[in-house]
Structure formats: C-alpha cells, structure tokens
C-alpha cells in the first residue's frame, strides 16, 4: 500500500493519499506515470478498498477523475461503502502541461472534470483535497468546500505563495506532494 504524505509548511497535521497504483513506481515522475491507463489507478484503488485497509485519521483515497471506464458516482459509492471518508483528485491532470494538457482539456479531460469529481464528493459529505496547478482551479476548489489544497509539484514560488494565501480558507491549508516515491 502506498501512502503519499502530503506535508504542510504551517505545522498542520500531515495527511496521506492512498494510491495503490503508485506501489511499483519509483522516482520523481510518479505523478505523471500513474496517469497511464496500464496502471488502472481507480481499479487498483477500489480493489484495495474492497479488501479492507486501516483508515487512519486524514486518509484520502486518491481518485483519477479522468477514468474513461468508471462513473464518478460509482467510484464515490464504492469509496463510501469501504468506510473511507476522504478523497483527493490524485492522480491528477495537473502533472501534465504543454500541448498534451491543452489537447486533454480540449477533449473534456481536464481540470473541470477533476473539479466536478470534488464537487460531487463534497456534496456527498466526503472531505476532499484538491491537487491544483492554477489560482483559478484553486479558487473553484475552495468555493466548493474542499478541506485543503495540494500544490502541483511544478508550482513555482509565486504560485505557491498565492495558493498558500487562498488555502488559509480551508481546514487543512496548503499541502505538497513528495518529490519522489520509492527507492531512487
């Protein structure tokens, strides 16, 4: 089981994102590699949740909002059935930039889909963490009532400062993903 610790610079308690698809990944490209269909991020997540996991305080199920094979409602129902009360939009489109990102956004596979997943989750009573890579995406997430923000790993100092200020409106504040997983 992989728990990606998202840490805060403001002394708030760390949280864990449960993302079994990261288990076999190594190095610092985990956040983009886990988006590949071969990893079936949500399939592995749902399988592990069905098998039962210890649910420490602040465990968030990492949900790939861009899953072409599963509806958000079905994913959220399975997570709720497992007893897990938190979700994060991870793996996230925020790991991709440039022309590929523009193309995915154009096909409706972008940030709006991730915000819609978070909106549905919050409406169903889940605590939610939003992985964000822009101030606009972060503002939408805070407006829908997420519990905290996670800065995309490529966020520069200026963006991080803006996100940090906005995240003060949330319970958990602004968090960071680790720079790598597994052995170097």
C-alpha positions in Angstrom: 0.0 0.0 0.0 1.4 3.4 -0.9 0.6 6.4 1.2 1.8 9.6 -0.3 2.3 12.0 2.6 1.3 15.5 1.7 3.0 17.9 4.1 2.2 21.4 5.2 4.7 24.2 5.8 2.4 25.6 8.5 2.5 22.9 11.2 -0.9 21.4 10.4 -1.1 17.6 10.6 0.1 15.7 7.6 -2.3 13.7 5.5 -2.0 10.6 3.5 -3.3 9.9 0.0 -4.0 6.2 -0.6 -2.9 5.5 -4.2 -2.1 1.8 -4.7 -1.2 2.4 -8.4 1.9 4.1 -7.1 3.2 0.9 -5.4 5.6 -0.1 -8.2 6.6 3.3 -9.3 9.9 4.8 -8.4 11.5 8.2 -8.7 10.2 11.7 -9.3 7.9 11.1 -12.3 5.3 9.1 -10.3 2.6 11.7 -10.6 2.6 11.6 -14.4 3.4 7.9 -14.8 0.4 6.9 -12.6 -1.9 8.6 -15.1 -1.1 5.9 -17.8 -4.0 3.5 -18.4 -1.8 0.5 -17.8 -1.8 1.3 -14.1 -5.6 1.3 -13.8 -5.4 3.7 -10.8 -9.1 3.5 -9.8 -9.3 -0.2 -10.4 -6.4 -0.8 -8.0 -7.8 1.7 -5.5 -11.3 0.1 -5.5 -9.8 -3.4 -5.2 -7.7 -2.5 -2.2 -10.6 -0.7 -0.6 -12.8 -3.8 -1.0 -10.0 -5.9 0.7 -10.1 -3.5 3.6 -7.5 -1.1 4.8 -6.7 0.6 8.1 -8.2 4.1 7.9 -6.1 6.4 10.0 -7.2 9.9 10.6 -6.8 12.0 7.4 -6.5 9.2 4.9 -7.7 10.3 1.5 -8.5 7.9 -1.4 -6.6 9.0 -4.5 -9.2 9.0 -7.3 -8.4 9.5 -11.0 -11.2 11.8 -12.1 -10.4 11.1 -15.8 -11.2 7.4 -15.7 -12.9 6.6 -19.0 -14.3 3.3 -17.7 -15.9 4.3 -14.4 -18.5 6.9 -13.5 -17.8 9.3 -10.6 -21.0 8.3 -8.8 -20.0 4.6 -8.9 -16.4 5.4 -7.6 -17.7 7.6 -4.8 -20.3 4.9 -3.8 -17.6 2.2 -3.6 -15.4 4.5 -1.5 -18.3 5.3 0.8 -19.1 1.6 1.1 -15.5 1.0 2.2 -15.8 3.4 5.0 -13.2 5.8 3.7 -14.4 9.4 4.2 -11.9 11.4 2.2 -10.9 11.7 -1.5 -8.3 13.6 -3.5 -8.1 14.2 -7.2 -4.9 12.2 -7.5 -3.6 11.1 -9.9 -4.2 14.5 -11.4 -4.1 16.2 -14.8 -2.0 18.8 -13.1 1.0 16.6 -13.7 0.8 17.3 -17.4 1.4 20.6 -19.1 2.1 21.9 -22.6 0.4 20.7 -25.8 -0.7 17.5 -24.2 -2.5 19.3 -21.5 -4.2 21.6 -24.0 -5.3 18.6 -26.0 -6.7 16.8 -23.0 -8.5 19.9 -21.8 -10.0 20.2 -25.3 -11.3 16.7 -25.1 -13.0 17.4 -21.8 -10.4 15.5 -19.9 -9.0 18.3 -17.7 -9.3 20.4 -14.6 -13.1 20.9 -15.0 -13.6 17.1 -14.7 -11.5 17.0 -11.6 -13.4 19.9 -10.0 -16.7 18.1 -10.9 -15.5 15.0 -9.0 -14.5 17.1 -6.0 -17.9 18.9 -6.1 -19.8 15.6 -6.1 -17.7 14.2 -3.3 -18.2 17.3 -1.1 -21.9 17.2 -1.8 -22.0 13.6 -0.6 -20.2 14.5 2.6 -16.7 13.5 1.8 -13.7 15.5 3.0 -11.8 16.4 -0.2 -8.3 17.6 -1.1 -7.8 19.3 -4.4 -4.5 18.9 -6.3 -4.3 22.3 -8.2 -1.9 24.0 -10.6 -3.5 27.4 -11.0 -5.1 30.0 -8.9 -8.4 29.7 -10.8 -8.6 25.9 -10.2 -7.8 26.5 -6.5 -10.5 29.2 -6.2 -13.1 26.8 -7.7 -12.0 24.1 -5.2 -12.2 26.4 -2.2 -15.6 27.6 -3.4 -17.0 24.1 -3.4 -15.7 23.4 0.1 -12.6 21.3 -0.1 -10.7 20.6 3.1 -7.4 21.6 1.7 -5.3 22.3 -1.4 -2.3 20.4 -2.7 0.1 22.3 -4.9 1.1 20.5 -8.1 4.7 19.6 -7.9 5.7 22.0 -10.6 4.2 25.1 -8.9 6.8 27.9 -8.7 7.4 30.0 -5.6 5.0 32.8 -6.8 2.2 30.3 -7.4 2.9 28.6 -4.1 2.6 31.9 -2.3 -0.8 32.6 -3.9 -2.1 29.2 -3.2 -0.9 29.3 0.4 -2.8 32.5 1.0 -6.0 31.1 -0.5 -5.6 27.8 1.3 -6.0 29.6 4.6 -9.7 29.5 4.0 -9.6 25.7 4.3 -9.3 23.4 7.3 -6.0 21.7 6.2 -4.3 24.6 4.4 -1.8 24.1 1.5 0.0 20.8 1.2 2.8 19.4 -1.0 3.2 16.1 -2.6 6.6 14.3 -2.0 9.3 15.0 -4.6 9.6 11.2 -5.3 8.4 7.8 -4.2 10.2 4.5 -3.7 13.9 4.0 -3.9 15.9 6.4 -6.1 
